[in-house]
Amino acid sequence: MTIARVGTFELALITAEAPATVLRFANLAESGYYNGLTFHRVAPNFVIQGGSPGANEYVGHPDYMRDELGLWPHVRGAVGISTRGRDTGDAQIFIDLVDNPRLDHQYTVFAQVLNGIEVIDRILEGDVIEKVEIVP
Protein backbone atom coordinates (compact mmCIF):
# COMPACT_ATOMS: atom_id res chain seq x y z
CA MET A 1 0.00 0.00 0.00
CA THR A 2 1.47 3.34 -1.05
CA ILE A 3 0.47 6.46 0.86
CA ALA A 4 1.20 9.88 -0.65
CA ARG A 5 3.73 11.92 1.34
CA VAL A 6 4.44 9.01 3.68
CA GLY A 7 5.72 5.91 1.90
CA THR A 8 4.91 2.29 1.24
CA PHE A 9 4.16 -0.65 3.49
CA GLU A 10 3.43 -4.27 2.69
CA LEU A 11 0.59 -6.37 4.06
CA ALA A 12 0.39 -10.13 4.45
CA LEU A 13 -3.18 -11.20 3.74
CA ILE A 14 -4.48 -13.77 6.21
CA THR A 15 -6.70 -15.92 4.01
CA ALA A 16 -6.99 -18.74 6.54
CA GLU A 17 -8.49 -16.37 9.14
CA ALA A 18 -10.79 -14.32 6.92
CA PRO A 19 -11.24 -15.75 3.42
CA ALA A 20 -14.29 -13.69 2.42
CA THR A 21 -12.80 -10.46 3.74
CA VAL A 22 -9.48 -11.08 1.98
CA LEU A 23 -11.35 -11.78 -1.27
CA ARG A 24 -13.42 -8.57 -0.99
CA PHE A 25 -10.33 -6.48 -0.15
CA ALA A 26 -8.30 -8.02 -3.00
CA ASN A 27 -11.11 -7.49 -5.51
CA LEU A 28 -11.56 -3.86 -4.45
CA ALA A 29 -7.79 -3.26 -4.55
CA GLU A 30 -7.42 -4.82 -7.99
CA SER A 31 -10.31 -2.69 -9.30
CA GLY A 32 -8.53 0.48 -8.09
CA TYR A 33 -11.25 1.26 -5.56
CA TYR A 34 -8.86 2.39 -2.81
CA ASN A 35 -6.67 4.56 -5.08
CA GLY A 36 -7.23 8.22 -4.22
CA LEU A 37 -9.17 7.61 -1.01
CA THR A 38 -7.87 8.91 2.32
CA PHE A 39 -7.28 7.97 5.90
CA HIS A 40 -10.04 10.02 7.54
CA ARG A 41 -9.29 9.09 11.15
CA VAL A 42 -6.06 9.00 13.10
CA ALA A 43 -6.48 8.09 16.77
CA PRO A 44 -3.01 8.26 18.34
CA ASN A 45 -2.01 5.16 20.28
CA PHE A 46 -5.04 3.35 18.86
CA VAL A 47 -5.79 3.07 15.11
CA ILE A 48 -5.74 4.77 11.72
CA GLN A 49 -8.85 4.34 9.60
CA GLY A 50 -9.73 4.94 5.96
CA GLY A 51 -10.67 3.48 2.64
CA SER A 52 -14.15 4.85 2.06
CA PRO A 53 -15.40 7.79 -0.03
CA GLY A 54 -16.39 9.66 3.17
CA ALA A 55 -15.74 9.25 6.85
CA ASN A 56 -18.84 7.14 7.43
CA GLU A 57 -19.71 5.98 3.93
CA TYR A 58 -19.51 2.43 2.73
CA VAL A 59 -19.24 0.97 -0.74
CA GLY A 60 -22.87 -0.07 -0.50
CA HIS A 61 -22.71 -3.67 -1.58
CA PRO A 62 -26.18 -5.19 -1.47
CA ASP A 63 -24.95 -7.56 1.19
CA TYR A 64 -22.47 -6.71 3.88
CA MET A 65 -19.87 -9.27 4.87
CA ARG A 66 -20.39 -11.52 7.82
CA ASP A 67 -17.82 -11.02 10.55
CA GLU A 68 -14.92 -13.47 10.43
CA LEU A 69 -13.80 -13.31 14.03
CA GLY A 70 -10.86 -15.67 14.06
CA LEU A 71 -7.97 -16.11 16.42
CA TRP A 72 -5.65 -13.46 14.96
CA PRO A 73 -5.18 -10.79 17.65
CA HIS A 74 -5.37 -7.03 17.22
CA VAL A 75 -1.64 -6.48 17.60
CA ARG A 76 0.35 -3.53 16.25
CA GLY A 77 0.03 -3.60 12.46
CA ALA A 78 -3.07 -5.79 12.33
CA VAL A 79 -5.52 -4.67 9.63
CA GLY A 80 -9.22 -4.97 10.26
CA ILE A 81 -12.52 -4.15 8.59
CA SER A 82 -14.50 -1.29 10.10
CA THR A 83 -18.15 -2.00 10.80
CA ARG A 84 -21.33 -0.27 11.88
CA GLY A 85 -22.27 -3.26 13.98
CA ARG A 86 -22.35 -7.01 13.72
CA ASP A 87 -21.95 -8.38 10.17
CA THR A 88 -21.73 -4.95 8.47
CA GLY A 89 -18.17 -5.09 7.08
CA ASP A 90 -17.68 -3.57 3.65
CA ALA A 91 -14.53 -1.78 2.43
CA GLN A 92 -13.36 0.61 5.13
CA ILE A 93 -10.23 -0.57 6.93
CA PHE A 94 -8.31 0.26 10.07
CA ILE A 95 -4.76 -0.51 11.15
CA ASP A 96 -3.83 -1.01 14.78
CA LEU A 97 -1.08 1.41 15.83
CA VAL A 98 -0.57 -0.49 19.09
CA ASP A 99 -1.68 -3.81 20.53
CA ASN A 100 -5.46 -3.48 21.06
CA PRO A 101 -6.60 -6.64 22.85
CA ARG A 102 -9.99 -5.08 23.62
CA LEU A 103 -10.76 -5.32 19.88
CA ASP A 104 -10.05 -9.06 19.75
CA HIS A 105 -13.12 -11.02 18.61
CA GLN A 106 -14.94 -7.72 17.90
CA TYR A 107 -13.61 -6.92 14.40
CA THR A 108 -12.35 -9.08 11.57
CA VAL A 109 -8.55 -9.09 11.14
CA PHE A 110 -7.66 -9.93 7.54
CA ALA A 111 -4.06 -8.74 7.16
CA GLN A 112 -0.91 -7.85 9.06
CA VAL A 113 1.71 -5.23 8.18
CA LEU A 114 4.68 -7.29 7.05
CA ASN A 115 7.19 -4.62 5.99
CA GLY A 116 7.28 -0.87 6.54
CA ILE A 117 5.58 -0.79 9.94
CA GLU A 118 7.20 2.61 10.62
CA VAL A 119 5.15 4.09 7.75
CA ILE A 120 1.85 3.66 9.59
CA ASP A 121 3.12 5.89 12.41
CA ARG A 122 3.61 8.78 9.94
CA ILE A 123 0.10 8.68 8.45
CA LEU A 124 -1.93 11.79 9.19
CA GLU A 125 -5.64 12.47 8.79
CA GLY A 126 -6.28 13.24 5.12
CA ASP A 127 -3.28 11.34 3.74
CA VAL A 128 -4.11 9.81 0.38
CA ILE A 129 -3.91 6.13 -0.52
CA GLU A 130 -2.15 6.30 -3.87
CA LYS A 131 -2.20 2.61 -4.67
CA VAL A 132 -3.04 -0.77 -3.24
CA GLU A 133 -1.41 -3.55 -5.22
CA ILE A 134 -2.09 -7.26 -4.72
CA VAL A 135 1.06 -9.30 -5.36
CA PRO A 136 0.82 -13.11 -5.47
mmCIF file of the C-alpha atoms, coordinates in Angstrom:
data_MODEL
# 
_entry.id   MODEL 
# 
loop_
_atom_site.group_PDB 
_atom_site.id 
_atom_site.type_symbol 
_atom_site.label_atom_id 
_atom_site.label_alt_id 
_atom_site.label_comp_id 
_atom_site.label_asym_id 
_atom_site.label_entity_id 
_atom_site.label_seq_id 
_atom_site.pdbx_PDB_ins_code 
_atom_site.Cartn_x 
_atom_site.Cartn_y 
_atom_site.Cartn_z 
_atom_site.occupancy 
_atom_site.B_iso_or_equiv 
_atom_site.pdbx_formal_charge 
_atom_site.auth_seq_id 
_atom_site.auth_comp_id 
_atom_site.auth_asym_id 
_atom_site.auth_atom_id 
_atom_site.pdbx_PDB_model_num 
ATOM 1   C CA . MET A 1 1   ? 0.000   0.000   0.000  1.00 0.00 ? 1   MET A CA 1 
ATOM 2   C CA . THR A 1 2   ? 1.473   3.342   -1.053 1.00 0.00 ? 2   THR A CA 1 
ATOM 3   C CA . ILE A 1 3   ? 0.467   6.458   0.863  1.00 0.00 ? 3   ILE A CA 1 
ATOM 4   C CA . ALA A 1 4   ? 1.203   9.883   -0.649 1.00 0.00 ? 4   ALA A CA 1 
ATOM 5   C CA . ARG A 1 5   ? 3.727   11.923  1.339  1.00 0.00 ? 5   ARG A CA 1 
ATOM 6   C CA . VAL A 1 6   ? 4.437   9.012   3.678  1.00 0.00 ? 6   VAL A CA 1 
ATOM 7   C CA . GLY A 1 7   ? 5.721   5.912   1.900  1.00 0.00 ? 7   GLY A CA 1 
ATOM 8   C CA . THR A 1 8   ? 4.907   2.285   1.236  1.00 0.00 ? 8   THR A CA 1 
ATOM 9   C CA . PHE A 1 9   ? 4.157   -0.648  3.487  1.00 0.00 ? 9   PHE A CA 1 
ATOM 10  C CA . GLU A 1 10  ? 3.433   -4.270  2.689  1.00 0.00 ? 10  GLU A CA 1 
ATOM 11  C CA . LEU A 1 11  ? 0.589   -6.374  4.061  1.00 0.00 ? 11  LEU A CA 1 
ATOM 12  C CA . ALA A 1 12  ? 0.393   -10.127 4.449  1.00 0.00 ? 12  ALA A CA 1 
ATOM 13  C CA . LEU A 1 13  ? -3.183  -11.199 3.740  1.00 0.00 ? 13  LEU A CA 1 
ATOM 14  C CA . ILE A 1 14  ? -4.478  -13.774 6.214  1.00 0.00 ? 14  ILE A CA 1 
ATOM 15  C CA . THR A 1 15  ? -6.695  -15.921 4.012  1.00 0.00 ? 15  THR A CA 1 
ATOM 16  C CA . ALA A 1 16  ? -6.988  -18.745 6.539  1.00 0.00 ? 16  ALA A CA 1 
ATOM 17  C CA . GLU A 1 17  ? -8.487  -16.372 9.138  1.00 0.00 ? 17  GLU A CA 1 
ATOM 18  C CA . ALA A 1 18  ? -10.787 -14.316 6.925  1.00 0.00 ? 18  ALA A CA 1 
ATOM 19  C CA . PRO A 1 19  ? -11.241 -15.748 3.418  1.00 0.00 ? 19  PRO A CA 1 
ATOM 20  C CA . ALA A 1 20  ? -14.294 -13.692 2.420  1.00 0.00 ? 20  ALA A CA 1 
ATOM 21  C CA . THR A 1 21  ? -12.796 -10.462 3.741  1.00 0.00 ? 21  THR A CA 1 
ATOM 22  C CA . VAL A 1 22  ? -9.481  -11.079 1.976  1.00 0.00 ? 22  VAL A CA 1 
ATOM 23  C CA . LEU A 1 23  ? -11.348 -11.779 -1.275 1.00 0.00 ? 23  LEU A CA 1 
ATOM 24  C CA . ARG A 1 24  ? -13.418 -8.575  -0.988 1.00 0.00 ? 24  ARG A CA 1 
ATOM 25  C CA . PHE A 1 25  ? -10.335 -6.482  -0.146 1.00 0.00 ? 25  PHE A CA 1 
ATOM 26  C CA . ALA A 1 26  ? -8.304  -8.018  -2.996 1.00 0.00 ? 26  ALA A CA 1 
ATOM 27  C CA . ASN A 1 27  ? -11.112 -7.487  -5.512 1.00 0.00 ? 27  ASN A CA 1 
ATOM 28  C CA . LEU A 1 28  ? -11.555 -3.859  -4.448 1.00 0.00 ? 28  LEU A CA 1 
ATOM 29  C CA . ALA A 1 29  ? -7.794  -3.261  -4.547 1.00 0.00 ? 29  ALA A CA 1 
ATOM 30  C CA . GLU A 1 30  ? -7.425  -4.819  -7.992 1.00 0.00 ? 30  GLU A CA 1 
ATOM 31  C CA . SER A 1 31  ? -10.306 -2.685  -9.302 1.00 0.00 ? 31  SER A CA 1 
ATOM 32  C CA . GLY A 1 32  ? -8.530  0.477   -8.092 1.00 0.00 ? 32  GLY A CA 1 
ATOM 33  C CA . TYR A 1 33  ? -11.254 1.258   -5.558 1.00 0.00 ? 33  TYR A CA 1 
ATOM 34  C CA . TYR A 1 34  ? -8.858  2.395   -2.807 1.00 0.00 ? 34  TYR A CA 1 
ATOM 35  C CA . ASN A 1 35  ? -6.672  4.555   -5.078 1.00 0.00 ? 35  ASN A CA 1 
ATOM 36  C CA . GLY A 1 36  ? -7.230  8.217   -4.221 1.00 0.00 ? 36  GLY A CA 1 
ATOM 37  C CA . LEU A 1 37  ? -9.166  7.610   -1.006 1.00 0.00 ? 37  LEU A CA 1 
ATOM 38  C CA . THR A 1 38  ? -7.872  8.907   2.317  1.00 0.00 ? 38  THR A CA 1 
ATOM 39  C CA . PHE A 1 39  ? -7.280  7.969   5.905  1.00 0.00 ? 39  PHE A CA 1 
ATOM 40  C CA . HIS A 1 40  ? -10.035 10.023  7.539  1.00 0.00 ? 40  HIS A CA 1 
ATOM 41  C CA . ARG A 1 41  ? -9.295  9.088   11.149 1.00 0.00 ? 41  ARG A CA 1 
ATOM 42  C CA . VAL A 1 42  ? -6.060  9.005   13.105 1.00 0.00 ? 42  VAL A CA 1 
ATOM 43  C CA . ALA A 1 43  ? -6.484  8.094   16.767 1.00 0.00 ? 43  ALA A CA 1 
ATOM 44  C CA . PRO A 1 44  ? -3.008  8.259   18.344 1.00 0.00 ? 44  PRO A CA 1 
ATOM 45  C CA . ASN A 1 45  ? -2.014  5.160   20.285 1.00 0.00 ? 45  ASN A CA 1 
ATOM 46  C CA . PHE A 1 46  ? -5.044  3.352   18.862 1.00 0.00 ? 46  PHE A CA 1 
ATOM 47  C CA . VAL A 1 47  ? -5.791  3.074   15.109 1.00 0.00 ? 47  VAL A CA 1 
ATOM 48  C CA . ILE A 1 48  ? -5.744  4.773   11.723 1.00 0.00 ? 48  ILE A CA 1 
ATOM 49  C CA . GLN A 1 49  ? -8.850  4.338   9.598  1.00 0.00 ? 49  GLN A CA 1 
ATOM 50  C CA . GLY A 1 50  ? -9.735  4.945   5.962  1.00 0.00 ? 50  GLY A CA 1 
ATOM 51  C CA . GLY A 1 51  ? -10.672 3.482   2.640  1.00 0.00 ? 51  GLY A CA 1 
ATOM 52  C CA . SER A 1 52  ? -14.146 4.855   2.060  1.00 0.00 ? 52  SER A CA 1 
ATOM 53  C CA . PRO A 1 53  ? -15.395 7.795   -0.026 1.00 0.00 ? 53  PRO A CA 1 
ATOM 54  C CA . GLY A 1 54  ? -16.392 9.662   3.165  1.00 0.00 ? 54  GLY A CA 1 
ATOM 55  C CA . ALA A 1 55  ? -15.744 9.248   6.850  1.00 0.00 ? 55  ALA A CA 1 
ATOM 56  C CA . ASN A 1 56  ? -18.836 7.143   7.434  1.00 0.00 ? 56  ASN A CA 1 
ATOM 57  C CA . GLU A 1 57  ? -19.707 5.977   3.929  1.00 0.00 ? 57  GLU A CA 1 
ATOM 58  C CA . TYR A 1 58  ? -19.506 2.427   2.725  1.00 0.00 ? 58  TYR A CA 1 
ATOM 59  C CA . VAL A 1 59  ? -19.245 0.968   -0.744 1.00 0.00 ? 59  VAL A CA 1 
ATOM 60  C CA . GLY A 1 60  ? -22.867 -0.065  -0.499 1.00 0.00 ? 60  GLY A CA 1 
ATOM 61  C CA . HIS A 1 61  ? -22.709 -3.675  -1.579 1.00 0.00 ? 61  HIS A CA 1 
ATOM 62  C CA . PRO A 1 62  ? -26.184 -5.194  -1.470 1.00 0.00 ? 62  PRO A CA 1 
ATOM 63  C CA . ASP A 1 63  ? -24.945 -7.562  1.188  1.00 0.00 ? 63  ASP A CA 1 
ATOM 64  C CA . TYR A 1 64  ? -22.465 -6.711  3.877  1.00 0.00 ? 64  TYR A CA 1 
ATOM 65  C CA . MET A 1 65  ? -19.870 -9.273  4.865  1.00 0.00 ? 65  MET A CA 1 
ATOM 66  C CA . ARG A 1 66  ? -20.387 -11.521 7.817  1.00 0.00 ? 66  ARG A CA 1 
ATOM 67  C CA . ASP A 1 67  ? -17.822 -11.016 10.549 1.00 0.00 ? 67  ASP A CA 1 
ATOM 68  C CA . GLU A 1 68  ? -14.915 -13.474 10.429 1.00 0.00 ? 68  GLU A CA 1 
ATOM 69  C CA . LEU A 1 69  ? -13.797 -13.305 14.031 1.00 0.00 ? 69  LEU A CA 1 
ATOM 70  C CA . GLY A 1 70  ? -10.860 -15.674 14.059 1.00 0.00 ? 70  GLY A CA 1 
ATOM 71  C CA . LEU A 1 71  ? -7.972  -16.114 16.415 1.00 0.00 ? 71  LEU A CA 1 
ATOM 72  C CA . TRP A 1 72  ? -5.649  -13.456 14.961 1.00 0.00 ? 72  TRP A CA 1 
ATOM 73  C CA . PRO A 1 73  ? -5.181  -10.790 17.653 1.00 0.00 ? 73  PRO A CA 1 
ATOM 74  C CA . HIS A 1 74  ? -5.365  -7.030  17.225 1.00 0.00 ? 74  HIS A CA 1 
ATOM 75  C CA . VAL A 1 75  ? -1.636  -6.476  17.601 1.00 0.00 ? 75  VAL A CA 1 
ATOM 76  C CA . ARG A 1 76  ? 0.348   -3.533  16.248 1.00 0.00 ? 76  ARG A CA 1 
ATOM 77  C CA . GLY A 1 77  ? 0.035   -3.596  12.465 1.00 0.00 ? 77  GLY A CA 1 
ATOM 78  C CA . ALA A 1 78  ? -3.075  -5.794  12.325 1.00 0.00 ? 78  ALA A CA 1 
ATOM 79  C CA . VAL A 1 79  ? -5.517  -4.667  9.629  1.00 0.00 ? 79  VAL A CA 1 
ATOM 80  C CA . GLY A 1 80  ? -9.223  -4.968  10.264 1.00 0.00 ? 80  GLY A CA 1 
ATOM 81  C CA . ILE A 1 81  ? -12.515 -4.151  8.590  1.00 0.00 ? 81  ILE A CA 1 
ATOM 82  C CA . SER A 1 82  ? -14.499 -1.289  10.101 1.00 0.00 ? 82  SER A CA 1 
ATOM 83  C CA . THR A 1 83  ? -18.149 -2.002  10.797 1.00 0.00 ? 83  THR A CA 1 
ATOM 84  C CA . ARG A 1 84  ? -21.330 -0.266  11.883 1.00 0.00 ? 84  ARG A CA 1 
ATOM 85  C CA . GLY A 1 85  ? -22.266 -3.260  13.977 1.00 0.00 ? 85  GLY A CA 1 
ATOM 86  C CA . ARG A 1 86  ? -22.355 -7.013  13.723 1.00 0.00 ? 86  ARG A CA 1 
ATOM 87  C CA . ASP A 1 87  ? -21.954 -8.376  10.169 1.00 0.00 ? 87  ASP A CA 1 
ATOM 88  C CA . THR A 1 88  ? -21.727 -4.952  8.469  1.00 0.00 ? 88  THR A CA 1 
ATOM 89  C CA . GLY A 1 89  ? -18.174 -5.085  7.082  1.00 0.00 ? 89  GLY A CA 1 
ATOM 90  C CA . ASP A 1 90  ? -17.677 -3.571  3.648  1.00 0.00 ? 90  ASP A CA 1 
ATOM 91  C CA . ALA A 1 91  ? -14.526 -1.776  2.431  1.00 0.00 ? 91  ALA A CA 1 
ATOM 92  C CA . GLN A 1 92  ? -13.356 0.613   5.135  1.00 0.00 ? 92  GLN A CA 1 
ATOM 93  C CA . ILE A 1 93  ? -10.226 -0.575  6.932  1.00 0.00 ? 93  ILE A CA 1 
ATOM 94  C CA . PHE A 1 94  ? -8.311  0.258   10.068 1.00 0.00 ? 94  PHE A CA 1 
ATOM 95  C CA . ILE A 1 95  ? -4.762  -0.506  11.151 1.00 0.00 ? 95  ILE A CA 1 
ATOM 96  C CA . ASP A 1 96  ? -3.833  -1.006  14.785 1.00 0.00 ? 96  ASP A CA 1 
ATOM 97  C CA . LEU A 1 97  ? -1.079  1.408   15.832 1.00 0.00 ? 97  LEU A CA 1 
ATOM 98  C CA . VAL A 1 98  ? -0.570  -0.488  19.095 1.00 0.00 ? 98  VAL A CA 1 
ATOM 99  C CA . ASP A 1 99  ? -1.682  -3.808  20.533 1.00 0.00 ? 99  ASP A CA 1 
ATOM 100 C CA . ASN A 1 100 ? -5.456  -3.479  21.057 1.00 0.00 ? 100 ASN A CA 1 
ATOM 101 C CA . PRO A 1 101 ? -6.604  -6.638  22.850 1.00 0.00 ? 101 PRO A CA 1 
ATOM 102 C CA . ARG A 1 102 ? -9.990  -5.076  23.619 1.00 0.00 ? 102 ARG A CA 1 
ATOM 103 C CA . LEU A 1 103 ? -10.759 -5.322  19.883 1.00 0.00 ? 103 LEU A CA 1 
ATOM 104 C CA . ASP A 1 104 ? -10.048 -9.064  19.751 1.00 0.00 ? 104 ASP A CA 1 
ATOM 105 C CA . HIS A 1 105 ? -13.118 -11.019 18.606 1.00 0.00 ? 105 HIS A CA 1 
ATOM 106 C CA . GLN A 1 106 ? -14.938 -7.719  17.904 1.00 0.00 ? 106 GLN A CA 1 
ATOM 107 C CA . TYR A 1 107 ? -13.612 -6.918  14.403 1.00 0.00 ? 107 TYR A CA 1 
ATOM 108 C CA . THR A 1 108 ? -12.346 -9.084  11.566 1.00 0.00 ? 108 THR A CA 1 
ATOM 109 C CA . VAL A 1 109 ? -8.555  -9.089  11.141 1.00 0.00 ? 109 VAL A CA 1 
ATOM 110 C CA . PHE A 1 110 ? -7.661  -9.933  7.537  1.00 0.00 ? 110 PHE A CA 1 
ATOM 111 C CA . ALA A 1 111 ? -4.059  -8.743  7.162  1.00 0.00 ? 111 ALA A CA 1 
ATOM 112 C CA . GLN A 1 112 ? -0.909  -7.849  9.063  1.00 0.00 ? 112 GLN A CA 1 
ATOM 113 C CA . VAL A 1 113 ? 1.712   -5.228  8.181  1.00 0.00 ? 113 VAL A CA 1 
ATOM 114 C CA . LEU A 1 114 ? 4.683   -7.294  7.046  1.00 0.00 ? 114 LEU A CA 1 
ATOM 115 C CA . ASN A 1 115 ? 7.189   -4.618  5.989  1.00 0.00 ? 115 ASN A CA 1 
ATOM 116 C CA . GLY A 1 116 ? 7.276   -0.866  6.537  1.00 0.00 ? 116 GLY A CA 1 
ATOM 117 C CA . ILE A 1 117 ? 5.578   -0.791  9.939  1.00 0.00 ? 117 ILE A CA 1 
ATOM 118 C CA . GLU A 1 118 ? 7.199   2.612   10.615 1.00 0.00 ? 118 GLU A CA 1 
ATOM 119 C CA . VAL A 1 119 ? 5.149   4.094   7.752  1.00 0.00 ? 119 VAL A CA 1 
ATOM 120 C CA . ILE A 1 120 ? 1.848   3.663   9.589  1.00 0.00 ? 120 ILE A CA 1 
ATOM 121 C CA . ASP A 1 121 ? 3.123   5.892   12.408 1.00 0.00 ? 121 ASP A CA 1 
ATOM 122 C CA . ARG A 1 122 ? 3.606   8.777   9.942  1.00 0.00 ? 122 ARG A CA 1 
ATOM 123 C CA . ILE A 1 123 ? 0.104   8.678   8.454  1.00 0.00 ? 123 ILE A CA 1 
ATOM 124 C CA . LEU A 1 124 ? -1.933  11.795  9.193  1.00 0.00 ? 124 LEU A CA 1 
ATOM 125 C CA . GLU A 1 125 ? -5.638  12.469  8.791  1.00 0.00 ? 125 GLU A CA 1 
ATOM 126 C CA . GLY A 1 126 ? -6.279  13.237  5.125  1.00 0.00 ? 126 GLY A CA 1 
ATOM 127 C CA . ASP A 1 127 ? -3.279  11.344  3.744  1.00 0.00 ? 127 ASP A CA 1 
ATOM 128 C CA . VAL A 1 128 ? -4.113  9.805   0.376  1.00 0.00 ? 128 VAL A CA 1 
ATOM 129 C CA . ILE A 1 129 ? -3.912  6.133   -0.521 1.00 0.00 ? 129 ILE A CA 1 
ATOM 130 C CA . GLU A 1 130 ? -2.147  6.300   -3.871 1.00 0.00 ? 130 GLU A CA 1 
ATOM 131 C CA . LYS A 1 131 ? -2.196  2.612   -4.672 1.00 0.00 ? 131 LYS A CA 1 
ATOM 132 C CA . VAL A 1 132 ? -3.044  -0.774  -3.245 1.00 0.00 ? 132 VAL A CA 1 
ATOM 133 C CA . GLU A 1 133 ? -1.415  -3.554  -5.224 1.00 0.00 ? 133 GLU A CA 1 
ATOM 134 C CA . ILE A 1 134 ? -2.088  -7.255  -4.724 1.00 0.00 ? 134 ILE A CA 1 
ATOM 135 C CA . VAL A 1 135 ? 1.060   -9.301  -5.357 1.00 0.00 ? 135 VAL A CA 1 
ATOM 136 C CA . PRO A 1 136 ? 0.820   -13.109 -5.472 1.00 0.00 ? 136 PRO A CA 1 
# 
